[in-house]
Amino acid sequence: MTKTDTVPSAIAGGVTGGAMTRFAQMPVFWRLLSLALFFGAWELAGQSNFNAAFPTFTETFAAFVEMVLDGSMGAAYLRTIEPLIVGLAFSLGVGVAAGVAMGLRRDVEFLTLPIFITMQAAPMAALIPLITFVYGVGLASKVLAVVFLAMPVITINSYKAVRNVPGSLLDMTRSFMGSRWQQITRIILPAASPMMFAGIRLGVAEGFSGVVLAELLITPTGIGDLITYHRSVANFGHMYATIVSIVAFAVIAVSLLYHLETKLFRPEKRGQ
C-alpha cells in the first residue's frame, strides 16, 4: 500500500478527543510554539524530497488559500457539516437521555449498556459497508456513521457520571425528605453535569472522525470528495490542505467546548 493510500484513511481515524483536549488546555504561547515547530519541520521534510507525494508546508498553505478563494473549500464544508450536525444533535439528545436512564435504573442498564459497549468497540470501517447496504449512499448513512462513533462516548460518560454521584449527597436529600424527582433534578443532574459535558466534548471529536470516514468510504462528497479527487490527480498539496483543514476545524471546535466547560464548571468539578 502506498503512502498516498494510507494518508486519508489514517486521518479519517481522527485525532483522539483526549489529545485535542490536552491541546486546548495548553497556554496560547506554547500552542503557537508547538505549531511553529511542527510547520517548520514539515517545511524541511517537504524540501528534502524524500517522497514526491509529500508537499512542503508553503505549498500546502498556498493550495488551501487557492481552494478558499475559488469556493471549493467552502462548498465542501457546507456538504460535510450537514450530516455532522444532524448526527451530533441526535447523539446528544439520545445519548444523554440513555446515559441518565442507565445511571438511574439498573434494569435499563442491563438492557442497553451492552449495546453501547458493542457500538464503541466495533470497528467503524467494517460497519460502513453494512450501513451502505441497508441505507444506501445518501445522508442517512453518513449520519449513522457519526452516530455510531459519537453516541457511545456521550452515553457511557453520562451513565458513569450519574452512577458516580456521591452517596452522601443522596443521603442528604433523603434526610430532608426530598422526593425522587427533586433528588434527580437538584442533586444527581447538577453533580453529574461536568462529566456529562466532558463526554459531549469527546463525542464531538468522534463525530468528526465519523463524518470524514463516511465521506471517504460511502460516497465521495464534501471534504471526502476533495481528498479523493486531489489524490487521484496527484494534487498532493491540495489533498494535504484539505486534511489539515478538517483536523484544524475539529481542534477548534473541541477547544471552544473546553473553554465553555471552564466557564461553566469549577476546576475540581470538570471531567477529564
C-alpha beads as a LAMMPS data file, in Angstrom:
LAMMPS data file: protein, C-alpha beads

272 atoms
271 bonds

1 atom types
1 bond types

-500.0 500.0 xlo xhi
-500.0 500.0 ylo yhi
-500.0 500.0 zlo zhi

Masses

1 110.0

Atoms # bond

1 1 1 0.000 0.000 0.000
2 1 1 1.391 3.401 -0.975
3 1 1 1.795 6.407 1.235
4 1 1 -0.961 8.297 -0.568
5 1 1 -3.386 5.430 0.020
6 1 1 -2.795 5.394 3.753
7 1 1 -2.875 9.124 4.500
8 1 1 -6.622 9.785 4.104
9 1 1 -7.657 6.638 5.964
10 1 1 -5.263 7.417 8.799
11 1 1 -6.571 10.957 9.110
12 1 1 -10.132 9.684 8.874
13 1 1 -9.497 7.784 12.075
14 1 1 -9.158 11.244 13.545
15 1 1 -7.167 12.894 16.231
16 1 1 -8.429 11.421 19.501
17 1 1 -10.644 13.571 21.671
18 1 1 -8.237 13.325 24.577
19 1 1 -5.295 14.619 22.550
20 1 1 -7.312 17.548 21.246
21 1 1 -8.472 18.324 24.754
22 1 1 -4.882 18.409 26.014
23 1 1 -4.002 20.768 23.171
24 1 1 -6.917 23.020 24.131
25 1 1 -5.646 23.149 27.716
26 1 1 -2.192 24.404 26.705
27 1 1 -1.373 28.132 27.109
28 1 1 -1.599 30.101 23.856
29 1 1 2.168 30.731 23.681
30 1 1 3.004 27.039 23.881
31 1 1 0.320 26.178 21.355
32 1 1 1.735 28.679 18.879
33 1 1 5.287 27.489 19.525
34 1 1 4.227 23.865 19.067
35 1 1 2.546 24.692 15.771
36 1 1 5.556 26.722 14.582
37 1 1 7.898 23.806 15.297
38 1 1 5.551 21.382 13.564
39 1 1 5.142 23.533 10.456
40 1 1 8.886 24.222 10.341
41 1 1 9.664 20.512 10.485
42 1 1 7.010 19.922 7.824
43 1 1 8.640 22.506 5.532
44 1 1 12.085 20.966 5.947
45 1 1 10.752 17.456 5.350
46 1 1 8.972 18.580 2.198
47 1 1 12.049 20.339 0.850
48 1 1 14.163 17.230 1.392
49 1 1 12.220 15.499 -1.444
50 1 1 12.189 12.196 0.414
51 1 1 8.806 11.486 -1.187
52 1 1 7.234 13.101 -4.231
53 1 1 3.796 12.797 -2.637
54 1 1 4.755 14.893 0.394
55 1 1 4.408 18.649 -0.291
56 1 1 6.039 21.422 1.699
57 1 1 4.042 23.443 4.189
58 1 1 4.164 26.546 1.968
59 1 1 2.796 24.551 -0.980
60 1 1 0.031 23.167 1.215
61 1 1 -0.868 26.602 2.568
62 1 1 -0.925 28.071 -0.934
63 1 1 -3.249 25.257 -2.027
64 1 1 -5.521 25.965 0.945
65 1 1 -5.733 29.671 0.046
66 1 1 -6.490 28.746 -3.572
67 1 1 -9.357 26.441 -2.563
68 1 1 -10.785 29.060 -0.214
69 1 1 -10.693 31.730 -2.923
70 1 1 -12.229 29.571 -5.648
71 1 1 -15.020 28.468 -3.305
72 1 1 -14.349 24.726 -3.441
73 1 1 -13.375 24.546 0.231
74 1 1 -16.480 26.396 1.398
75 1 1 -18.776 24.279 -0.783
76 1 1 -17.190 21.093 0.569
77 1 1 -17.689 22.158 4.184
78 1 1 -21.322 23.031 3.544
79 1 1 -21.913 19.442 2.430
80 1 1 -19.867 17.929 5.255
81 1 1 -21.400 19.981 8.045
82 1 1 -24.964 18.730 7.419
83 1 1 -24.507 15.053 8.420
84 1 1 -22.136 16.146 11.181
85 1 1 -24.659 18.488 12.824
86 1 1 -27.592 16.084 12.389
87 1 1 -25.589 13.150 13.738
88 1 1 -24.222 15.068 16.715
89 1 1 -27.644 16.512 17.589
90 1 1 -29.195 13.030 17.551
91 1 1 -26.280 11.570 19.520
92 1 1 -26.526 14.331 22.108
93 1 1 -30.257 14.005 22.669
94 1 1 -30.492 10.222 22.697
95 1 1 -27.063 9.619 24.248
96 1 1 -27.541 11.851 27.287
97 1 1 -31.093 10.572 27.877
98 1 1 -29.985 6.939 27.599
99 1 1 -26.979 7.508 29.847
100 1 1 -29.059 9.171 32.535
101 1 1 -31.668 6.407 32.343
102 1 1 -28.974 3.723 32.693
103 1 1 -27.473 5.542 35.640
104 1 1 -30.817 5.805 37.417
105 1 1 -32.248 2.355 36.740
106 1 1 -30.451 -0.988 36.875
107 1 1 -32.912 -2.698 34.538
108 1 1 -32.282 -0.100 31.816
109 1 1 -28.545 -0.520 32.366
110 1 1 -28.713 -4.295 31.966
111 1 1 -30.750 -3.980 28.757
112 1 1 -28.896 -1.184 26.955
113 1 1 -25.320 -0.924 28.258
114 1 1 -24.087 -3.947 26.221
115 1 1 -25.418 -2.269 23.068
116 1 1 -23.403 0.902 23.603
117 1 1 -20.285 -1.006 24.615
118 1 1 -20.572 -3.021 21.396
119 1 1 -21.034 0.172 19.369
120 1 1 -17.936 1.682 20.955
121 1 1 -15.806 -1.410 20.379
122 1 1 -16.947 -2.189 16.830
123 1 1 -14.575 -1.077 14.028
124 1 1 -16.422 1.605 12.101
125 1 1 -14.711 0.840 8.790
126 1 1 -16.105 -2.695 8.942
127 1 1 -19.666 -1.499 9.659
128 1 1 -19.859 1.112 6.910
129 1 1 -20.417 -1.451 4.094
130 1 1 -23.351 -2.865 6.075
131 1 1 -24.783 0.620 6.687
132 1 1 -24.413 1.419 2.990
133 1 1 -26.150 -1.830 2.003
134 1 1 -29.151 -1.049 4.230
135 1 1 -29.456 2.746 3.900
136 1 1 -27.761 3.470 0.576
137 1 1 -25.197 6.194 -0.047
138 1 1 -27.254 9.209 1.000
139 1 1 -27.441 11.443 4.043
140 1 1 -28.826 8.730 6.337
141 1 1 -25.718 6.557 6.035
142 1 1 -23.401 9.457 6.850
143 1 1 -25.494 10.486 9.842
144 1 1 -25.382 6.908 11.120
145 1 1 -21.586 6.857 10.789
146 1 1 -21.410 9.952 13.017
147 1 1 -23.899 8.462 15.482
148 1 1 -22.063 5.138 15.751
149 1 1 -18.876 6.924 16.822
150 1 1 -20.251 9.830 18.873
151 1 1 -23.218 8.349 20.744
152 1 1 -21.421 5.580 22.722
153 1 1 -18.936 8.087 24.153
154 1 1 -21.675 10.516 25.164
155 1 1 -23.925 7.776 26.570
156 1 1 -21.307 5.930 28.605
157 1 1 -19.908 9.152 30.081
158 1 1 -23.418 10.257 31.052
159 1 1 -24.113 6.845 32.592
160 1 1 -20.886 6.876 34.611
161 1 1 -21.476 10.470 35.686
162 1 1 -24.909 9.659 37.119
163 1 1 -23.764 6.403 38.686
164 1 1 -20.783 8.084 40.419
165 1 1 -22.725 10.851 42.140
166 1 1 -21.530 10.826 45.784
167 1 1 -23.811 8.796 48.001
168 1 1 -23.559 11.436 50.724
169 1 1 -25.473 13.873 48.519
170 1 1 -28.247 11.344 48.004
171 1 1 -28.380 10.626 51.720
172 1 1 -28.715 14.344 52.389
173 1 1 -31.707 14.523 50.041
174 1 1 -33.387 11.640 51.833
175 1 1 -32.727 13.196 55.229
176 1 1 -34.543 16.336 54.095
177 1 1 -37.457 14.215 52.838
178 1 1 -36.787 15.118 49.214
179 1 1 -38.793 13.382 46.517
180 1 1 -37.211 11.229 43.821
181 1 1 -37.819 13.981 41.259
182 1 1 -36.084 16.534 43.485
183 1 1 -33.220 14.103 44.004
184 1 1 -32.762 13.777 40.240
185 1 1 -33.183 17.419 39.230
186 1 1 -31.448 19.146 42.154
187 1 1 -28.740 16.675 43.131
188 1 1 -27.974 13.991 40.549
189 1 1 -28.053 16.000 37.304
190 1 1 -26.132 19.043 38.646
191 1 1 -23.488 16.777 40.213
192 1 1 -23.161 14.673 37.050
193 1 1 -23.176 17.525 34.540
194 1 1 -19.373 18.164 34.448
195 1 1 -18.568 14.582 33.437
196 1 1 -21.520 14.559 31.062
197 1 1 -20.204 17.709 29.384
198 1 1 -16.785 16.079 29.046
199 1 1 -18.476 13.165 27.293
200 1 1 -20.188 15.572 24.905
201 1 1 -16.828 17.174 24.138
202 1 1 -15.261 13.802 23.358
203 1 1 -18.331 12.792 21.367
204 1 1 -17.939 15.843 19.128
205 1 1 -14.333 14.811 18.441
206 1 1 -15.501 11.317 17.488
207 1 1 -18.219 12.813 15.300
208 1 1 -15.599 14.498 13.125
209 1 1 -13.895 11.147 12.644
210 1 1 -17.214 9.574 11.706
211 1 1 -18.192 12.141 9.082
212 1 1 -14.799 12.008 7.340
213 1 1 -14.825 8.202 7.379
214 1 1 -18.295 8.252 5.863
215 1 1 -17.312 10.636 3.102
216 1 1 -14.243 8.574 2.246
217 1 1 -15.827 5.114 2.410
218 1 1 -19.506 5.612 1.492
219 1 1 -19.521 8.163 -1.325
220 1 1 -17.054 10.974 -2.007
221 1 1 -18.822 14.211 -1.076
222 1 1 -17.765 17.322 0.768
223 1 1 -14.359 17.104 2.385
224 1 1 -14.055 13.441 1.421
225 1 1 -14.621 14.362 -2.222
226 1 1 -11.808 16.953 -2.121
227 1 1 -9.419 14.443 -0.551
228 1 1 -10.307 11.684 -3.018
229 1 1 -10.230 13.909 -6.099
230 1 1 -6.934 15.650 -5.398
231 1 1 -5.311 12.333 -4.512
232 1 1 -6.483 10.822 -7.795
233 1 1 -4.968 13.664 -9.865
234 1 1 -1.790 13.865 -7.732
235 1 1 -2.522 17.363 -6.371
236 1 1 -0.921 16.427 -3.090
237 1 1 -0.695 19.988 -1.792
238 1 1 -4.469 20.351 -2.156
239 1 1 -5.061 16.924 -0.597
240 1 1 -2.957 17.726 2.458
241 1 1 -4.529 21.175 2.746
242 1 1 -7.981 19.576 2.903
243 1 1 -6.876 17.042 5.514
244 1 1 -5.216 19.671 7.696
245 1 1 -8.256 21.944 7.425
246 1 1 -10.667 19.325 8.804
247 1 1 -8.240 18.448 11.602
248 1 1 -7.899 22.155 12.459
249 1 1 -11.691 22.550 12.370
250 1 1 -12.085 19.663 14.808
251 1 1 -9.400 21.046 17.126
252 1 1 -11.043 24.489 17.148
253 1 1 -14.483 23.006 17.876
254 1 1 -13.190 20.904 20.779
255 1 1 -11.143 23.841 22.098
256 1 1 -14.238 26.050 22.145
257 1 1 -16.162 23.361 24.013
258 1 1 -13.323 23.060 26.517
259 1 1 -13.301 26.818 27.125
260 1 1 -17.073 26.720 27.603
261 1 1 -16.552 23.926 30.113
262 1 1 -14.053 26.053 32.063
263 1 1 -16.645 28.830 32.259
264 1 1 -19.465 26.564 33.421
265 1 1 -17.726 24.331 35.980
266 1 1 -15.192 24.806 38.749
267 1 1 -11.777 23.135 38.175
268 1 1 -12.360 20.375 40.699
269 1 1 -15.689 19.504 39.056
270 1 1 -14.590 19.241 35.426
271 1 1 -14.476 15.939 33.556
272 1 1 -11.243 14.707 32.021

Bonds

1 1 1 2
2 1 2 3
3 1 3 4
4 1 4 5
5 1 5 6
6 1 6 7
7 1 7 8
8 1 8 9
9 1 9 10
10 1 10 11
11 1 11 12
12 1 12 13
13 1 13 14
14 1 14 15
15 1 15 16
16 1 16 17
17 1 17 18
18 1 18 19
19 1 19 20
20 1 20 21
21 1 21 22
22 1 22 23
23 1 23 24
24 1 24 25
25 1 25 26
26 1 26 27
27 1 27 28
28 1 28 29
29 1 29 30
30 1 30 31
31 1 31 32
32 1 32 33
33 1 33 34
34 1 34 35
35 1 35 36
36 1 36 37
37 1 37 38
38 1 38 39
39 1 39 40
40 1 40 41
41 1 41 42
42 1 42 43
43 1 43 44
44 1 44 45
45 1 45 46
46 1 46 47
47 1 47 48
48 1 48 49
49 1 49 50
50 1 50 51
51 1 51 52
52 1 52 53
53 1 53 54
54 1 54 55
55 1 55 56
56 1 56 57
57 1 57 58
58 1 58 59
59 1 59 60
60 1 60 61
61 1 61 62
62 1 62 63
63 1 63 64
64 1 64 65
65 1 65 66
66 1 66 67
67 1 67 68
68 1 68 69
69 1 69 70
70 1 70 71
71 1 71 72
72 1 72 73
73 1 73 74
74 1 74 75
75 1 75 76
76 1 76 77
77 1 77 78
78 1 78 79
79 1 79 80
80 1 80 81
81 1 81 82
82 1 82 83
83 1 83 84
84 1 84 85
85 1 85 86
86 1 86 87
87 1 87 88
88 1 88 89
89 1 89 90
90 1 90 91
91 1 91 92
92 1 92 93
93 1 93 94
94 1 94 95
95 1 95 96
96 1 96 97
97 1 97 98
98 1 98 99
99 1 99 100
100 1 100 101
101 1 101 102
102 1 102 103
103 1 103 104
104 1 104 105
105 1 105 106
106 1 106 107
107 1 107 108
108 1 108 109
109 1 109 110
110 1 110 111
111 1 111 112
112 1 112 113
113 1 113 114
114 1 114 115
115 1 115 116
116 1 116 117
117 1 117 118
118 1 118 119
119 1 119 120
120 1 120 121
121 1 121 122
122 1 122 123
123 1 123 124
124 1 124 125
125 1 125 126
126 1 126 127
127 1 127 128
128 1 128 129
129 1 129 130
130 1 130 131
131 1 131 132
132 1 132 133
133 1 133 134
134 1 134 135
135 1 135 136
136 1 136 137
137 1 137 138
138 1 138 139
139 1 139 140
140 1 140 141
141 1 141 142
142 1 142 143
143 1 143 144
144 1 144 145
145 1 145 146
146 1 146 147
147 1 147 148
148 1 148 149
149 1 149 150
150 1 150 151
151 1 151 152
152 1 152 153
153 1 153 154
154 1 154 155
155 1 155 156
156 1 156 157
157 1 157 158
158 1 158 159
159 1 159 160
160 1 160 161
161 1 161 162
162 1 162 163
163 1 163 164
164 1 164 165
165 1 165 166
166 1 166 167
167 1 167 168
168 1 168 169
169 1 169 170
170 1 170 171
171 1 171 172
172 1 172 173
173 1 173 174
174 1 174 175
175 1 175 176
176 1 176 177
177 1 177 178
178 1 178 179
179 1 179 180
180 1 180 181
181 1 181 182
182 1 182 183
183 1 183 184
184 1 184 185
185 1 185 186
186 1 186 187
187 1 187 188
188 1 188 189
189 1 189 190
190 1 190 191
191 1 191 192
192 1 192 193
193 1 193 194
194 1 194 195
195 1 195 196
196 1 196 197
197 1 197 198
198 1 198 199
199 1 199 200
200 1 200 201
201 1 201 202
202 1 202 203
203 1 203 204
204 1 204 205
205 1 205 206
206 1 206 207
207 1 207 208
208 1 208 209
209 1 209 210
210 1 210 211
211 1 211 212
212 1 212 213
213 1 213 214
214 1 214 215
215 1 215 216
216 1 216 217
217 1 217 218
218 1 218 219
219 1 219 220
220 1 220 221
221 1 221 222
222 1 222 223
223 1 223 224
224 1 224 225
225 1 225 226
226 1 226 227
227 1 227 228
228 1 228 229
229 1 229 230
230 1 230 231
231 1 231 232
232 1 232 233
233 1 233 234
234 1 234 235
235 1 235 236
236 1 236 237
237 1 237 238
238 1 238 239
239 1 239 240
240 1 240 241
241 1 241 242
242 1 242 243
243 1 243 244
244 1 244 245
245 1 245 246
246 1 246 247
247 1 247 248
248 1 248 249
249 1 249 250
250 1 250 251
251 1 251 252
252 1 252 253
253 1 253 254
254 1 254 255
255 1 255 256
256 1 256 257
257 1 257 258
258 1 258 259
259 1 259 260
260 1 260 261
261 1 261 262
262 1 262 263
263 1 263 264
264 1 264 265
265 1 265 266
266 1 266 267
267 1 267 268
268 1 268 269
269 1 269 270
270 1 270 271
271 1 271 272
